[in-house]
């Protein structure tokens, strides 16, 4: 009888762990690009980013929570994205850099600019000027 109680307690602990916030956080992070594709197209994301580039001075950093409801990827992940606007250089036009993550979980995000912007980091091209990147090794 005691073994049944221990087994039941172990089972409950495993179920709680599986559905707990830390586990779902990793699962949500691993599916960030897929979940973004469900919310927004590359063209919509690019339109938003180009509007942001026109509105704010270059070399600006801020949290996505300051963007209000206009941010198309708001609440995509439990933490807000870091949003940085990079100024144009001789090799690249200005672009918007989005990043989620940190610590053990890693980092991922988008680099978004005009159609002539080419990301050096972006691993998944959504369309000309829109790239998703991750520092995680693909499973």
Chimera marker file (.cmm) of the C-alpha trace (Angstrom):
<marker_set name="trace">
<marker id="1" x="0.000" y="0.000" z="0.000" r="1" g="1" b="0" radius="0.5"/>
<marker id="2" x="2.882" y="2.331" z="0.822" r="1" g="1" b="0" radius="0.5"/>
<marker id="3" x="4.428" y="1.698" z="-2.623" r="1" g="1" b="0" radius="0.5"/>
<marker id="4" x="1.167" y="2.685" z="-4.326" r="1" g="1" b="0" radius="0.5"/>
<marker id="5" x="1.135" y="5.972" z="-2.406" r="1" g="1" b="0" radius="0.5"/>
<marker id="6" x="4.734" y="6.712" z="-3.354" r="1" g="1" b="0" radius="0.5"/>
<marker id="7" x="4.048" y="5.867" z="-7.011" r="1" g="1" b="0" radius="0.5"/>
<marker id="8" x="0.941" y="8.083" z="-7.025" r="1" g="1" b="0" radius="0.5"/>
<marker id="9" x="2.869" y="10.964" z="-5.452" r="1" g="1" b="0" radius="0.5"/>
<marker id="10" x="5.664" y="10.553" z="-7.999" r="1" g="1" b="0" radius="0.5"/>
<marker id="11" x="3.118" y="10.527" z="-10.839" r="1" g="1" b="0" radius="0.5"/>
<marker id="12" x="1.491" y="13.730" z="-9.546" r="1" g="1" b="0" radius="0.5"/>
<marker id="13" x="4.912" y="15.400" z="-9.303" r="1" g="1" b="0" radius="0.5"/>
<marker id="14" x="5.724" y="14.428" z="-12.889" r="1" g="1" b="0" radius="0.5"/>
<marker id="15" x="2.382" y="15.770" z="-14.159" r="1" g="1" b="0" radius="0.5"/>
<marker id="16" x="2.841" y="19.038" z="-12.262" r="1" g="1" b="0" radius="0.5"/>
<marker id="17" x="6.397" y="19.380" z="-13.625" r="1" g="1" b="0" radius="0.5"/>
<marker id="18" x="5.254" y="18.707" z="-17.202" r="1" g="1" b="0" radius="0.5"/>
<marker id="19" x="2.594" y="21.434" z="-17.102" r="1" g="1" b="0" radius="0.5"/>
<marker id="20" x="4.516" y="23.842" z="-14.894" r="1" g="1" b="0" radius="0.5"/>
<marker id="21" x="5.480" y="27.334" z="-16.105" r="1" g="1" b="0" radius="0.5"/>
<marker id="22" x="9.222" y="26.584" z="-16.480" r="1" g="1" b="0" radius="0.5"/>
<marker id="23" x="8.536" y="23.656" z="-18.830" r="1" g="1" b="0" radius="0.5"/>
<marker id="24" x="5.927" y="25.580" z="-20.830" r="1" g="1" b="0" radius="0.5"/>
<marker id="25" x="8.337" y="28.540" z="-21.006" r="1" g="1" b="0" radius="0.5"/>
<marker id="26" x="10.943" y="26.390" z="-22.761" r="1" g="1" b="0" radius="0.5"/>
<marker id="27" x="8.293" y="24.910" z="-25.054" r="1" g="1" b="0" radius="0.5"/>
<marker id="28" x="6.988" y="28.392" z="-25.891" r="1" g="1" b="0" radius="0.5"/>
<marker id="29" x="10.512" y="29.667" z="-26.591" r="1" g="1" b="0" radius="0.5"/>
<marker id="30" x="11.322" y="26.699" z="-28.831" r="1" g="1" b="0" radius="0.5"/>
<marker id="31" x="8.211" y="27.456" z="-30.905" r="1" g="1" b="0" radius="0.5"/>
<marker id="32" x="8.597" y="31.238" z="-31.015" r="1" g="1" b="0" radius="0.5"/>
<marker id="33" x="9.120" y="31.481" z="-34.779" r="1" g="1" b="0" radius="0.5"/>
<marker id="34" x="6.246" y="29.108" z="-35.543" r="1" g="1" b="0" radius="0.5"/>
<marker id="35" x="3.935" y="31.033" z="-33.198" r="1" g="1" b="0" radius="0.5"/>
<marker id="36" x="5.008" y="34.331" z="-34.790" r="1" g="1" b="0" radius="0.5"/>
<marker id="37" x="4.073" y="32.985" z="-38.235" r="1" g="1" b="0" radius="0.5"/>
<marker id="38" x="0.583" y="32.282" z="-36.917" r="1" g="1" b="0" radius="0.5"/>
<marker id="39" x="0.188" y="35.932" z="-35.881" r="1" g="1" b="0" radius="0.5"/>
<marker id="40" x="1.855" y="37.992" z="-38.577" r="1" g="1" b="0" radius="0.5"/>
<marker id="41" x="3.168" y="37.778" z="-42.126" r="1" g="1" b="0" radius="0.5"/>
<marker id="42" x="6.611" y="38.952" z="-43.120" r="1" g="1" b="0" radius="0.5"/>
<marker id="43" x="5.039" y="41.882" z="-44.982" r="1" g="1" b="0" radius="0.5"/>
<marker id="44" x="3.052" y="42.974" z="-41.909" r="1" g="1" b="0" radius="0.5"/>
<marker id="45" x="6.119" y="42.706" z="-39.703" r="1" g="1" b="0" radius="0.5"/>
<marker id="46" x="8.180" y="44.671" z="-42.208" r="1" g="1" b="0" radius="0.5"/>
<marker id="47" x="5.525" y="47.379" z="-42.479" r="1" g="1" b="0" radius="0.5"/>
<marker id="48" x="5.495" y="47.751" z="-38.687" r="1" g="1" b="0" radius="0.5"/>
<marker id="49" x="9.309" y="47.904" z="-38.526" r="1" g="1" b="0" radius="0.5"/>
<marker id="50" x="9.593" y="50.492" z="-41.300" r="1" g="1" b="0" radius="0.5"/>
<marker id="51" x="7.042" y="52.632" z="-39.460" r="1" g="1" b="0" radius="0.5"/>
<marker id="52" x="9.128" y="52.317" z="-36.305" r="1" g="1" b="0" radius="0.5"/>
<marker id="53" x="12.274" y="53.329" z="-38.207" r="1" g="1" b="0" radius="0.5"/>
<marker id="54" x="10.487" y="56.439" z="-39.464" r="1" g="1" b="0" radius="0.5"/>
<marker id="55" x="9.180" y="57.322" z="-35.989" r="1" g="1" b="0" radius="0.5"/>
<marker id="56" x="12.236" y="56.883" z="-33.759" r="1" g="1" b="0" radius="0.5"/>
<marker id="57" x="15.801" y="58.085" z="-34.080" r="1" g="1" b="0" radius="0.5"/>
<marker id="58" x="18.427" y="55.513" z="-34.896" r="1" g="1" b="0" radius="0.5"/>
<marker id="59" x="20.435" y="53.772" z="-32.186" r="1" g="1" b="0" radius="0.5"/>
<marker id="60" x="17.366" y="53.681" z="-29.914" r="1" g="1" b="0" radius="0.5"/>
<marker id="61" x="16.805" y="50.831" z="-27.470" r="1" g="1" b="0" radius="0.5"/>
<marker id="62" x="13.579" y="50.182" z="-25.560" r="1" g="1" b="0" radius="0.5"/>
<marker id="63" x="11.314" y="47.445" z="-24.284" r="1" g="1" b="0" radius="0.5"/>
<marker id="64" x="8.458" y="46.307" z="-26.492" r="1" g="1" b="0" radius="0.5"/>
<marker id="65" x="6.044" y="47.169" z="-23.667" r="1" g="1" b="0" radius="0.5"/>
<marker id="66" x="6.681" y="50.831" z="-24.552" r="1" g="1" b="0" radius="0.5"/>
<marker id="67" x="5.302" y="50.198" z="-28.042" r="1" g="1" b="0" radius="0.5"/>
<marker id="68" x="1.758" y="49.839" z="-26.750" r="1" g="1" b="0" radius="0.5"/>
<marker id="69" x="-0.689" y="47.722" z="-28.703" r="1" g="1" b="0" radius="0.5"/>
<marker id="70" x="0.929" y="48.512" z="-32.064" r="1" g="1" b="0" radius="0.5"/>
<marker id="71" x="3.619" y="45.832" z="-31.619" r="1" g="1" b="0" radius="0.5"/>
<marker id="72" x="2.412" y="42.875" z="-33.738" r="1" g="1" b="0" radius="0.5"/>
<marker id="73" x="4.302" y="40.301" z="-31.648" r="1" g="1" b="0" radius="0.5"/>
<marker id="74" x="3.096" y="41.592" z="-28.298" r="1" g="1" b="0" radius="0.5"/>
<marker id="75" x="2.608" y="38.762" z="-25.775" r="1" g="1" b="0" radius="0.5"/>
<marker id="76" x="4.237" y="36.240" z="-28.106" r="1" g="1" b="0" radius="0.5"/>
<marker id="77" x="6.415" y="35.114" z="-25.232" r="1" g="1" b="0" radius="0.5"/>
<marker id="78" x="6.010" y="35.643" z="-21.486" r="1" g="1" b="0" radius="0.5"/>
<marker id="79" x="8.749" y="38.316" z="-21.493" r="1" g="1" b="0" radius="0.5"/>
<marker id="80" x="8.727" y="41.394" z="-23.683" r="1" g="1" b="0" radius="0.5"/>
<marker id="81" x="11.186" y="41.565" z="-26.526" r="1" g="1" b="0" radius="0.5"/>
<marker id="82" x="14.184" y="43.843" z="-26.469" r="1" g="1" b="0" radius="0.5"/>
<marker id="83" x="13.742" y="46.227" z="-29.391" r="1" g="1" b="0" radius="0.5"/>
<marker id="84" x="16.715" y="48.028" z="-30.843" r="1" g="1" b="0" radius="0.5"/>
<marker id="85" x="16.905" y="50.327" z="-33.822" r="1" g="1" b="0" radius="0.5"/>
<marker id="86" x="20.253" y="50.142" z="-35.575" r="1" g="1" b="0" radius="0.5"/>
<marker id="87" x="21.394" y="53.058" z="-37.636" r="1" g="1" b="0" radius="0.5"/>
<marker id="88" x="22.376" y="52.729" z="-41.255" r="1" g="1" b="0" radius="0.5"/>
<marker id="89" x="26.006" y="52.066" z="-42.079" r="1" g="1" b="0" radius="0.5"/>
<marker id="90" x="27.945" y="52.053" z="-45.316" r="1" g="1" b="0" radius="0.5"/>
<marker id="91" x="27.135" y="48.324" z="-45.640" r="1" g="1" b="0" radius="0.5"/>
<marker id="92" x="23.536" y="48.216" z="-44.409" r="1" g="1" b="0" radius="0.5"/>
<marker id="93" x="20.375" y="50.339" z="-44.166" r="1" g="1" b="0" radius="0.5"/>
<marker id="94" x="18.851" y="51.024" z="-40.730" r="1" g="1" b="0" radius="0.5"/>
<marker id="95" x="16.928" y="48.070" z="-39.292" r="1" g="1" b="0" radius="0.5"/>
<marker id="96" x="14.918" y="46.926" z="-36.276" r="1" g="1" b="0" radius="0.5"/>
<marker id="97" x="16.371" y="44.189" z="-34.092" r="1" g="1" b="0" radius="0.5"/>
<marker id="98" x="14.073" y="42.138" z="-31.831" r="1" g="1" b="0" radius="0.5"/>
<marker id="99" x="15.393" y="39.719" z="-29.220" r="1" g="1" b="0" radius="0.5"/>
<marker id="100" x="13.791" y="37.389" z="-26.708" r="1" g="1" b="0" radius="0.5"/>
<marker id="101" x="15.408" y="35.083" z="-24.172" r="1" g="1" b="0" radius="0.5"/>
<marker id="102" x="18.416" y="35.048" z="-21.925" r="1" g="1" b="0" radius="0.5"/>
<marker id="103" x="20.260" y="32.870" z="-19.470" r="1" g="1" b="0" radius="0.5"/>
<marker id="104" x="19.934" y="29.130" z="-19.968" r="1" g="1" b="0" radius="0.5"/>
<marker id="105" x="17.149" y="29.348" z="-22.523" r="1" g="1" b="0" radius="0.5"/>
<marker id="106" x="19.207" y="31.123" z="-25.195" r="1" g="1" b="0" radius="0.5"/>
<marker id="107" x="18.195" y="33.964" z="-27.495" r="1" g="1" b="0" radius="0.5"/>
<marker id="108" x="16.211" y="34.404" z="-30.675" r="1" g="1" b="0" radius="0.5"/>
<marker id="109" x="14.530" y="37.184" z="-32.571" r="1" g="1" b="0" radius="0.5"/>
<marker id="110" x="14.106" y="39.099" z="-35.793" r="1" g="1" b="0" radius="0.5"/>
<marker id="111" x="16.105" y="41.540" z="-37.855" r="1" g="1" b="0" radius="0.5"/>
<marker id="112" x="13.778" y="43.620" z="-40.016" r="1" g="1" b="0" radius="0.5"/>
<marker id="113" x="14.586" y="46.346" z="-42.490" r="1" g="1" b="0" radius="0.5"/>
<marker id="114" x="13.741" y="47.484" z="-45.999" r="1" g="1" b="0" radius="0.5"/>
<marker id="115" x="13.834" y="44.929" z="-48.794" r="1" g="1" b="0" radius="0.5"/>
<marker id="116" x="17.505" y="45.717" z="-49.513" r="1" g="1" b="0" radius="0.5"/>
<marker id="117" x="18.489" y="44.836" z="-45.915" r="1" g="1" b="0" radius="0.5"/>
<marker id="118" x="20.434" y="41.575" z="-45.680" r="1" g="1" b="0" radius="0.5"/>
<marker id="119" x="20.940" y="40.047" z="-42.262" r="1" g="1" b="0" radius="0.5"/>
<marker id="120" x="24.308" y="38.568" z="-41.438" r="1" g="1" b="0" radius="0.5"/>
<marker id="121" x="22.864" y="36.739" z="-38.459" r="1" g="1" b="0" radius="0.5"/>
<marker id="122" x="19.421" y="35.737" z="-39.709" r="1" g="1" b="0" radius="0.5"/>
<marker id="123" x="19.091" y="32.013" z="-40.176" r="1" g="1" b="0" radius="0.5"/>
<marker id="124" x="15.539" y="31.917" z="-41.513" r="1" g="1" b="0" radius="0.5"/>
<marker id="125" x="14.618" y="34.349" z="-44.247" r="1" g="1" b="0" radius="0.5"/>
<marker id="126" x="10.900" y="35.129" z="-44.170" r="1" g="1" b="0" radius="0.5"/>
<marker id="127" x="11.150" y="37.476" z="-47.140" r="1" g="1" b="0" radius="0.5"/>
<marker id="128" x="13.537" y="40.144" z="-48.450" r="1" g="1" b="0" radius="0.5"/>
<marker id="129" x="14.444" y="42.297" z="-45.453" r="1" g="1" b="0" radius="0.5"/>
<marker id="130" x="12.838" y="40.065" z="-42.774" r="1" g="1" b="0" radius="0.5"/>
<marker id="131" x="14.917" y="37.435" z="-40.977" r="1" g="1" b="0" radius="0.5"/>
<marker id="132" x="14.451" y="35.251" z="-37.914" r="1" g="1" b="0" radius="0.5"/>
<marker id="133" x="17.543" y="34.205" z="-35.975" r="1" g="1" b="0" radius="0.5"/>
<marker id="134" x="18.310" y="31.906" z="-33.075" r="1" g="1" b="0" radius="0.5"/>
<marker id="135" x="21.421" y="30.921" z="-31.178" r="1" g="1" b="0" radius="0.5"/>
<marker id="136" x="19.874" y="27.540" z="-30.365" r="1" g="1" b="0" radius="0.5"/>
<marker id="137" x="20.975" y="24.460" z="-32.237" r="1" g="1" b="0" radius="0.5"/>
<marker id="138" x="18.081" y="23.058" z="-34.220" r="1" g="1" b="0" radius="0.5"/>
<marker id="139" x="16.628" y="19.817" z="-32.878" r="1" g="1" b="0" radius="0.5"/>
<link id1="1" id2="2" r="1" g="1" b="0" radius="0.2"/>
<link id1="2" id2="3" r="1" g="1" b="0" radius="0.2"/>
<link id1="3" id2="4" r="1" g="1" b="0" radius="0.2"/>
<link id1="4" id2="5" r="1" g="1" b="0" radius="0.2"/>
<link id1="5" id2="6" r="1" g="1" b="0" radius="0.2"/>
<link id1="6" id2="7" r="1" g="1" b="0" radius="0.2"/>
<link id1="7" id2="8" r="1" g="1" b="0" radius="0.2"/>
<link id1="8" id2="9" r="1" g="1" b="0" radius="0.2"/>
<link id1="9" id2="10" r="1" g="1" b="0" radius="0.2"/>
<link id1="10" id2="11" r="1" g="1" b="0" radius="0.2"/>
<link id1="11" id2="12" r="1" g="1" b="0" radius="0.2"/>
<link id1="12" id2="13" r="1" g="1" b="0" radius="0.2"/>
<link id1="13" id2="14" r="1" g="1" b="0" radius="0.2"/>
<link id1="14" id2="15" r="1" g="1" b="0" radius="0.2"/>
<link id1="15" id2="16" r="1" g="1" b="0" radius="0.2"/>
<link id1="16" id2="17" r="1" g="1" b="0" radius="0.2"/>
<link id1="17" id2="18" r="1" g="1" b="0" radius="0.2"/>
<link id1="18" id2="19" r="1" g="1" b="0" radius="0.2"/>
<link id1="19" id2="20" r="1" g="1" b="0" radius="0.2"/>
<link id1="20" id2="21" r="1" g="1" b="0" radius="0.2"/>
<link id1="21" id2="22" r="1" g="1" b="0" radius="0.2"/>
<link id1="22" id2="23" r="1" g="1" b="0" radius="0.2"/>
<link id1="23" id2="24" r="1" g="1" b="0" radius="0.2"/>
<link id1="24" id2="25" r="1" g="1" b="0" radius="0.2"/>
<link id1="25" id2="26" r="1" g="1" b="0" radius="0.2"/>
<link id1="26" id2="27" r="1" g="1" b="0" radius="0.2"/>
<link id1="27" id2="28" r="1" g="1" b="0" radius="0.2"/>
<link id1="28" id2="29" r="1" g="1" b="0" radius="0.2"/>
<link id1="29" id2="30" r="1" g="1" b="0" radius="0.2"/>
<link id1="30" id2="31" r="1" g="1" b="0" radius="0.2"/>
<link id1="31" id2="32" r="1" g="1" b="0" radius="0.2"/>
<link id1="32" id2="33" r="1" g="1" b="0" radius="0.2"/>
<link id1="33" id2="34" r="1" g="1" b="0" radius="0.2"/>
<link id1="34" id2="35" r="1" g="1" b="0" radius="0.2"/>
<link id1="35" id2="36" r="1" g="1" b="0" radius="0.2"/>
<link id1="36" id2="37" r="1" g="1" b="0" radius="0.2"/>
<link id1="37" id2="38" r="1" g="1" b="0" radius="0.2"/>
<link id1="38" id2="39" r="1" g="1" b="0" radius="0.2"/>
<link id1="39" id2="40" r="1" g="1" b="0" radius="0.2"/>
<link id1="40" id2="41" r="1" g="1" b="0" radius="0.2"/>
<link id1="41" id2="42" r="1" g="1" b="0" radius="0.2"/>
<link id1="42" id2="43" r="1" g="1" b="0" radius="0.2"/>
<link id1="43" id2="44" r="1" g="1" b="0" radius="0.2"/>
<link id1="44" id2="45" r="1" g="1" b="0" radius="0.2"/>
<link id1="45" id2="46" r="1" g="1" b="0" radius="0.2"/>
<link id1="46" id2="47" r="1" g="1" b="0" radius="0.2"/>
<link id1="47" id2="48" r="1" g="1" b="0" radius="0.2"/>
<link id1="48" id2="49" r="1" g="1" b="0" radius="0.2"/>
<link id1="49" id2="50" r="1" g="1" b="0" radius="0.2"/>
<link id1="50" id2="51" r="1" g="1" b="0" radius="0.2"/>
<link id1="51" id2="52" r="1" g="1" b="0" radius="0.2"/>
<link id1="52" id2="53" r="1" g="1" b="0" radius="0.2"/>
<link id1="53" id2="54" r="1" g="1" b="0" radius="0.2"/>
<link id1="54" id2="55" r="1" g="1" b="0" radius="0.2"/>
<link id1="55" id2="56" r="1" g="1" b="0" radius="0.2"/>
<link id1="56" id2="57" r="1" g="1" b="0" radius="0.2"/>
<link id1="57" id2="58" r="1" g="1" b="0" radius="0.2"/>
<link id1="58" id2="59" r="1" g="1" b="0" radius="0.2"/>
<link id1="59" id2="60" r="1" g="1" b="0" radius="0.2"/>
<link id1="60" id2="61" r="1" g="1" b="0" radius="0.2"/>
<link id1="61" id2="62" r="1" g="1" b="0" radius="0.2"/>
<link id1="62" id2="63" r="1" g="1" b="0" radius="0.2"/>
<link id1="63" id2="64" r="1" g="1" b="0" radius="0.2"/>
<link id1="64" id2="65" r="1" g="1" b="0" radius="0.2"/>
<link id1="65" id2="66" r="1" g="1" b="0" radius="0.2"/>
<link id1="66" id2="67" r="1" g="1" b="0" radius="0.2"/>
<link id1="67" id2="68" r="1" g="1" b="0" radius="0.2"/>
<link id1="68" id2="69" r="1" g="1" b="0" radius="0.2"/>
<link id1="69" id2="70" r="1" g="1" b="0" radius="0.2"/>
<link id1="70" id2="71" r="1" g="1" b="0" radius="0.2"/>
<link id1="71" id2="72" r="1" g="1" b="0" radius="0.2"/>
<link id1="72" id2="73" r="1" g="1" b="0" radius="0.2"/>
<link id1="73" id2="74" r="1" g="1" b="0" radius="0.2"/>
<link id1="74" id2="75" r="1" g="1" b="0" radius="0.2"/>
<link id1="75" id2="76" r="1" g="1" b="0" radius="0.2"/>
<link id1="76" id2="77" r="1" g="1" b="0" radius="0.2"/>
<link id1="77" id2="78" r="1" g="1" b="0" radius="0.2"/>
<link id1="78" id2="79" r="1" g="1" b="0" radius="0.2"/>
<link id1="79" id2="80" r="1" g="1" b="0" radius="0.2"/>
<link id1="80" id2="81" r="1" g="1" b="0" radius="0.2"/>
<link id1="81" id2="82" r="1" g="1" b="0" radius="0.2"/>
<link id1="82" id2="83" r="1" g="1" b="0" radius="0.2"/>
<link id1="83" id2="84" r="1" g="1" b="0" radius="0.2"/>
<link id1="84" id2="85" r="1" g="1" b="0" radius="0.2"/>
<link id1="85" id2="86" r="1" g="1" b="0" radius="0.2"/>
<link id1="86" id2="87" r="1" g="1" b="0" radius="0.2"/>
<link id1="87" id2="88" r="1" g="1" b="0" radius="0.2"/>
<link id1="88" id2="89" r="1" g="1" b="0" radius="0.2"/>
<link id1="89" id2="90" r="1" g="1" b="0" radius="0.2"/>
<link id1="90" id2="91" r="1" g="1" b="0" radius="0.2"/>
<link id1="91" id2="92" r="1" g="1" b="0" radius="0.2"/>
<link id1="92" id2="93" r="1" g="1" b="0" radius="0.2"/>
<link id1="93" id2="94" r="1" g="1" b="0" radius="0.2"/>
<link id1="94" id2="95" r="1" g="1" b="0" radius="0.2"/>
<link id1="95" id2="96" r="1" g="1" b="0" radius="0.2"/>
<link id1="96" id2="97" r="1" g="1" b="0" radius="0.2"/>
<link id1="97" id2="98" r="1" g="1" b="0" radius="0.2"/>
<link id1="98" id2="99" r="1" g="1" b="0" radius="0.2"/>
<link id1="99" id2="100" r="1" g="1" b="0" radius="0.2"/>
<link id1="100" id2="101" r="1" g="1" b="0" radius="0.2"/>
<link id1="101" id2="102" r="1" g="1" b="0" radius="0.2"/>
<link id1="102" id2="103" r="1" g="1" b="0" radius="0.2"/>
<link id1="103" id2="104" r="1" g="1" b="0" radius="0.2"/>
<link id1="104" id2="105" r="1" g="1" b="0" radius="0.2"/>
<link id1="105" id2="106" r="1" g="1" b="0" radius="0.2"/>
<link id1="106" id2="107" r="1" g="1" b="0" radius="0.2"/>
<link id1="107" id2="108" r="1" g="1" b="0" radius="0.2"/>
<link id1="108" id2="109" r="1" g="1" b="0" radius="0.2"/>
<link id1="109" id2="110" r="1" g="1" b="0" radius="0.2"/>
<link id1="110" id2="111" r="1" g="1" b="0" radius="0.2"/>
<link id1="111" id2="112" r="1" g="1" b="0" radius="0.2"/>
<link id1="112" id2="113" r="1" g="1" b="0" radius="0.2"/>
<link id1="113" id2="114" r="1" g="1" b="0" radius="0.2"/>
<link id1="114" id2="115" r="1" g="1" b="0" radius="0.2"/>
<link id1="115" id2="116" r="1" g="1" b="0" radius="0.2"/>
<link id1="116" id2="117" r="1" g="1" b="0" radius="0.2"/>
<link id1="117" id2="118" r="1" g="1" b="0" radius="0.2"/>
<link id1="118" id2="119" r="1" g="1" b="0" radius="0.2"/>
<link id1="119" id2="120" r="1" g="1" b="0" radius="0.2"/>
<link id1="120" id2="121" r="1" g="1" b="0" radius="0.2"/>
<link id1="121" id2="122" r="1" g="1" b="0" radius="0.2"/>
<link id1="122" id2="123" r="1" g="1" b="0" radius="0.2"/>
<link id1="123" id2="124" r="1" g="1" b="0" radius="0.2"/>
<link id1="124" id2="125" r="1" g="1" b="0" radius="0.2"/>
<link id1="125" id2="126" r="1" g="1" b="0" radius="0.2"/>
<link id1="126" id2="127" r="1" g="1" b="0" radius="0.2"/>
<link id1="127" id2="128" r="1" g="1" b="0" radius="0.2"/>
<link id1="128" id2="129" r="1" g="1" b="0" radius="0.2"/>
<link id1="129" id2="130" r="1" g="1" b="0" radius="0.2"/>
<link id1="130" id2="131" r="1" g="1" b="0" radius="0.2"/>
<link id1="131" id2="132" r="1" g="1" b="0" radius="0.2"/>
<link id1="132" id2="133" r="1" g="1" b="0" radius="0.2"/>
<link id1="133" id2="134" r="1" g="1" b="0" radius="0.2"/>
<link id1="134" id2="135" r="1" g="1" b="0" radius="0.2"/>
<link id1="135" id2="136" r="1" g="1" b="0" radius="0.2"/>
<link id1="136" id2="137" r="1" g="1" b="0" radius="0.2"/>
<link id1="137" id2="138" r="1" g="1" b="0" radius="0.2"/>
<link id1="138" id2="139" r="1" g="1" b="0" radius="0.2"/>
</marker_set>
